[in-house]
Amino acid sequence: MKKKVLFCATVDYHFQAFHLPYFRWFQEQGWEVHTAANGQLELPYVDQAHSIPIQRSPFHVHNRLAYVELKKLLAKEHYDFIHCHTPMGSVIGRLAAKSARRKGTKVLYTAHGFHFWQGAPLQNWLLYYPIERWLARHTDALITINGEDFKRADRLSKERASVYYVPGMGVDMKRFAPVNEKEKQRLRAVHGFSSADFIVLCAGELNANKNQGMLIKACAKLYRKIPNVKIVFAGEGAMRPTYEKLVHELHLEKQVQFAGFCKQIEEWMHLSDVCVSTSLREGLGMNLLEAMSAEKPVIATENRGHCELIRHGVNGFLVKTHDVNDLAEYLHQLYHKRDQLPLMGKAGRSLAHAFAQEQTVSAMEEIYTTYMDQAEKVM
């Protein structure tokens, strides 16, 4: 009988964005791959996908139902491995797996960015730190993706779970390999842009944490100096109506475009000049890594994830959270110093190699193999 692994997260598009190489690896080892998350996506390398109504808010009433459904699933399927991701996916997943773990199932958890970071609001520490500390005793391996979280997890775990550092979730350096100028201009024409446009790409879900309103406000300061500036938001989310309203209020309809969810995000990376991330909190920043791989300069707000990727003045710039003036100034600087763009882009791709998919998959293979050797088949 095949061994079985379950990947658990809040929403299934998280798997599509980050985990397909790991699904493939398990199948190559002869394992059966299952997923449990909210959604109905058809994903490659998945034998069975289970729709579980997990909600992002810890206070949502559906999370109790999600816990019950997931617990039933674990009792039925007898997984050898459970790998939990995302805040609520990991909380509900580890709680539901308590009985299975006592029978030999190995439970792994990847923290994509603790909610209690240095400088986080006190309420985050009061709510999330005790929960993570308690759940560490129900976890075999705690995997972190940035240096700050790794140091904190080591203290948090207190020998309850083994702690590992893996450099991100792995960026596909081949998919985001830079293109030549001819291809860049071809892509611009396809998407309705001109060669003269100064295109600033901001990729990611439109939500409060991603803080895209900061870039819209920076554009309001910038477009009189750079009439051909184009801000492109690649992504969907609950904040889209709010951001569209802000664009209308600031009369930026000609400067700002909402491209929606972009399946071929690499095309948008290639046609852009600069990529920006304005997140308040970031575990690492896959959108920045993809941009760096495509040899694009990056500008981002200062947080633990972004600071791990950006060398200020080398491959891009860091700005204080909510500092609209500095964001506008650095964009203006890059526009007028076009010779900096390829130099910063090449520096970024060089730095991105440390976070390449080959590196992270190899690191995770070692961790998985360690626990494969320990796992006992649940009867």
C-alpha positions in Angstrom: 0.0 0.0 0.0 1.3 3.5 -0.9 2.3 5.8 1.8 0.3 9.0 1.9 1.1 12.7 2.6 -1.4 15.5 3.2 -0.6 19.1 2.6 -2.9 21.4 4.6 -3.5 25.2 4.0 -6.2 27.8 4.3 -6.8 28.2 0.6 -5.8 25.9 -2.3 -4.3 28.5 -4.5 -1.5 28.7 -1.9 -0.5 25.2 -3.2 -0.5 26.3 -6.8 1.8 29.2 -6.0 4.3 27.4 -3.8 4.1 23.6 -3.6 3.8 21.9 -6.9 7.5 20.9 -7.0 7.1 19.2 -3.6 4.0 17.4 -4.7 5.9 16.1 -7.7 8.8 15.0 -5.5 6.5 12.9 -3.3 4.9 11.3 -6.3 8.3 10.4 -7.6 9.1 8.7 -4.3 5.9 6.6 -4.8 3.8 8.4 -2.3 0.1 9.4 -2.7 -0.4 13.1 -2.5 -3.5 14.7 -0.9 -4.4 18.3 -0.2 -6.9 19.9 2.3 -7.9 23.5 1.9 -10.7 25.8 1.0 -11.3 25.8 -2.7 -11.9 23.6 -5.8 -8.7 24.0 -7.9 -7.5 21.1 -10.0 -3.8 20.9 -9.3 -1.2 18.7 -10.9 0.6 16.0 -8.9 -2.3 15.7 -6.6 -4.1 12.3 -6.2 -7.0 13.6 -4.0 -8.0 17.2 -3.2 -10.3 17.7 -0.2 -12.2 20.9 0.1 -12.2 22.0 3.8 -13.9 25.3 4.8 -10.9 26.9 6.6 -11.2 30.6 7.0 -8.4 33.2 7.4 -10.0 34.8 10.5 -9.3 32.9 13.7 -12.8 33.9 14.9 -14.8 32.7 11.9 -17.5 30.2 12.9 -16.7 28.0 9.9 -13.3 27.1 11.4 -15.0 24.8 13.9 -16.7 22.9 11.1 -13.3 22.8 9.2 -11.7 21.2 12.3 -14.4 18.6 12.5 -14.2 17.8 8.8 -10.4 17.6 8.8 -10.4 15.4 11.9 -12.7 12.9 10.1 -10.5 13.0 7.0 -7.4 12.1 9.1 -9.2 9.3 10.8 -10.3 7.9 7.4 -7.1 8.3 5.4 -4.4 7.4 7.9 -1.7 9.7 6.6 2.0 9.0 7.2 2.9 12.7 6.8 1.0 16.0 7.3 2.6 19.2 6.2 0.8 22.3 7.4 1.0 25.8 5.9 -0.5 29.3 6.4 -1.6 30.6 9.8 -5.1 29.0 10.1 -4.3 26.0 7.9 -1.5 25.2 10.3 -3.5 25.8 13.5 -6.5 23.7 12.5 -4.3 21.1 10.8 -2.1 20.5 13.9 -5.1 20.5 16.2 -6.9 17.9 14.1 -3.7 15.8 13.8 -3.1 15.4 17.5 -4.6 11.8 17.6 -3.0 10.8 14.4 0.4 12.0 15.6 0.2 9.9 18.7 -0.2 6.9 16.4 2.9 7.7 14.4 1.9 10.3 11.8 4.7 13.0 11.4 3.4 16.6 11.5 5.5 19.3 9.8 4.7 23.0 9.8 6.2 25.7 7.6 5.8 29.2 9.0 5.5 31.6 6.1 6.0 34.6 8.4 5.1 34.6 12.1 2.5 37.3 13.0 4.7 38.3 16.0 7.7 39.9 14.3 10.1 42.5 15.7 8.0 45.7 16.0 4.7 43.9 15.6 1.7 45.3 17.5 1.4 44.1 21.1 -1.9 42.4 20.3 -0.2 40.2 17.8 2.2 39.0 20.5 -0.5 38.5 23.0 -2.7 36.5 20.6 -0.4 34.6 18.3 2.8 33.9 20.3 1.1 31.7 23.0 -0.8 29.8 20.3 2.4 29.0 18.4 4.2 28.1 21.6 1.5 25.7 22.6 1.2 24.1 19.1 4.9 23.6 18.9 4.4 20.6 21.3 2.1 19.0 18.6 4.7 19.5 15.8 7.6 17.3 14.8 9.3 19.9 12.6 9.0 23.6 12.4 10.4 25.1 9.2 11.0 28.8 8.8 11.8 30.8 5.6 13.7 33.8 7.0 16.4 34.5 9.5 14.4 36.4 12.1 11.7 33.7 12.3 14.4 31.0 12.5 15.9 32.6 15.6 12.6 33.2 17.2 11.3 29.6 16.4 14.4 28.2 18.1 13.5 29.9 21.3 9.8 29.3 20.8 10.1 25.6 20.4 12.1 24.8 23.5 12.9 21.3 22.3 9.2 20.6 21.5 9.8 20.5 17.7 13.0 20.4 15.6 13.5 23.8 13.9 14.9 24.2 10.4 15.6 27.1 8.1 14.9 26.8 4.4 15.5 29.9 2.1 11.9 30.5 1.0 9.7 28.3 -1.1 11.9 28.4 -4.1 11.8 30.6 -7.1 11.9 29.1 -10.6 14.9 30.8 -12.1 14.2 29.3 -15.6 10.6 30.5 -15.7 11.7 34.0 -14.7 14.9 34.2 -16.7 15.4 37.7 -18.3 14.3 38.3 -21.9 15.9 40.6 -24.4 14.7 44.1 -25.3 12.9 42.8 -28.5 10.8 40.4 -26.4 10.1 43.0 -23.8 8.7 45.4 -26.4 6.6 42.5 -28.0 5.0 41.8 -24.6 4.3 45.5 -24.1 2.5 45.7 -27.5 0.5 42.6 -26.6 -0.7 44.1 -23.4 -1.4 47.6 -24.8 1.7 49.5 -23.6 4.2 51.6 -25.5 7.9 51.4 -25.5 8.0 54.9 -23.8 5.9 53.8 -20.8 7.7 53.6 -17.4 5.9 50.5 -16.1 5.9 49.7 -12.3 4.6 46.3 -11.4 3.1 45.4 -8.1 2.2 41.7 -8.0 0.2 40.0 -5.2 -3.2 39.7 -3.6 -5.0 43.0 -3.1 -5.4 43.0 0.7 -4.8 45.3 3.7 -1.4 43.7 4.5 -0.1 44.2 1.0 -0.8 47.9 1.5 -1.1 48.8 -2.3 -2.7 52.1 -1.5 0.8 53.4 -0.7 1.9 52.9 -4.3 -1.3 54.6 -5.6 -0.5 57.6 -3.4 3.1 57.6 -4.6 1.8 57.6 -8.2 -0.2 60.7 -7.4 3.0 62.5 -6.5 4.9 61.0 -9.5 2.7 61.3 -12.6 3.1 65.1 -13.0 6.9 64.5 -13.2 6.6 61.3 -15.2 3.4 61.5 -17.4 4.1 58.1 -19.0 4.3 56.2 -15.6 2.0 53.2 -15.6 1.3 51.3 -12.3 0.1 47.8 -12.8 -1.5 45.7 -10.1 -1.4 42.0 -10.9 -3.7 40.2 -8.5 -7.2 40.1 -7.1 -8.5 40.5 -3.6 -11.0 42.1 -1.2 -9.3 45.5 -1.3 -9.7 46.0 -5.0 -12.9 48.2 -4.8 -11.2 50.3 -2.2 -8.1 50.8 -4.3 -10.2 51.5 -7.4 -12.1 54.2 -5.5 -8.8 55.7 -4.4 -7.5 55.7 -8.0 -10.7 57.5 -9.1 -10.5 60.1 -6.3 -6.9 60.9 -7.3 -7.7 61.0 -11.0 -5.2 58.3 -11.8 -7.3 56.2 -14.2 -4.8 56.7 -17.0 -1.9 55.8 -14.9 -3.1 52.8 -12.9 -4.2 49.5 -14.3 -5.8 46.5 -12.4 -4.8 43.5 -14.4 -6.5 41.0 -12.1 -5.1 37.5 -11.5 -2.3 37.0 -14.0 -1.6 33.3 -14.7 1.4 34.2 -16.8 2.9 36.5 -14.3 6.4 36.2 -15.8 5.1 38.1 -18.9 4.2 41.1 -16.7 7.6 40.9 -15.0 9.4 40.9 -18.3 7.5 43.9 -19.7 7.9 46.0 -16.6 10.8 48.4 -15.6 10.6 48.2 -11.8 8.8 46.0 -9.4 7.4 47.2 -6.0 6.2 45.6 -2.8 4.5 47.7 -0.1 3.6 44.9 2.3 3.3 45.7 6.0 4.4 42.1 6.9 6.2 39.6 4.7 7.7 36.2 5.4 10.0 36.6 2.5 8.4 38.0 -0.7 8.0 35.6 -3.6 7.0 38.5 -5.9 10.3 40.2 -5.3 12.3 37.1 -5.9 10.5 36.5 -9.2 11.3 40.1 -10.2 14.9 39.8 -9.1 15.1 36.6 -11.2 13.8 38.5 -14.2 16.6 41.1 -13.6 14.2 43.9 -12.5 15.2 46.5 -9.8 12.9 46.2 -6.8 11.6 48.8 -4.3 10.0 47.5 -1.1 9.0 48.5 2.4 11.3 47.6 5.3 10.2 44.3 7.0 12.0 41.1 7.9 11.2 39.3 4.6 12.1 42.2 2.3 15.3 43.1 4.2 16.5 39.5 3.6 16.3 40.1 -0.2 17.2 43.7 -0.9 20.6 45.3 -0.6 19.8 49.0 -0.5 21.3 50.7 -3.5 22.5 47.5 -5.0 19.5 45.5 -6.4 16.9 48.1 -5.3 15.8 50.3 -2.5 14.1 49.9 0.9 11.6 52.5 2.2 9.9 52.9 5.6 6.4 51.6 5.8 3.9 54.3 4.6 6.7 56.6 3.4 5.0 57.6 0.2 7.5 60.4 -0.4 10.5 58.1 -0.4 8.8 55.6 -2.6 7.9 58.3 -5.2 11.5 59.7 -5.0 13.2 56.3 -5.6 10.9 55.6 -8.6 11.7 59.1 -9.9 15.4 58.4 -9.5 15.2 55.1 -11.4 13.2 56.7 -14.2 15.9 59.4 -14.7 18.9 57.0 -14.3 17.9 54.3 -16.7 21.5 53.0 -16.8 21.0 51.8 -13.2 18.2 49.4 -14.2 20.2 46.6 -15.9 23.0 46.9 -13.3 20.5 46.5 -10.4 18.7 43.8 -12.2 21.8 41.7 -12.7 22.7 42.2 -9.0 19.2 41.0 -8.1 19.3 37.9 -10.2 22.7 37.0 -8.6 21.2 37.4 -5.1 18.1 35.4 -6.1 20.2 32.3 -6.8 20.4 31.6 -3.1 16.6 31.2 -3.1 16.3 29.1 -6.3 13.9 26.3 -6.4 16.7 23.7 -6.7 18.1 24.9 -3.4 14.8 24.8 -1.5 13.6 21.5 -2.9 16.9 20.0 -2.0 16.7 21.3 1.5 13.1 20.1 1.9 14.1 16.7 0.5 16.6 16.3 3.3 13.9 17.2 6.0 11.3 14.9 4.4 13.7 12.0 4.2 14.6 12.4 7.9 11.0 12.1 8.9 10.1 9.4 6.3 12.7 7.2 8.0 10.9 7.9 11.4 7.3 7.6 10.3 5.3 4.6 11.2 2.4 3.5 9.2 -0.9 4.4 10.9 -3.1 1.3 11.2 
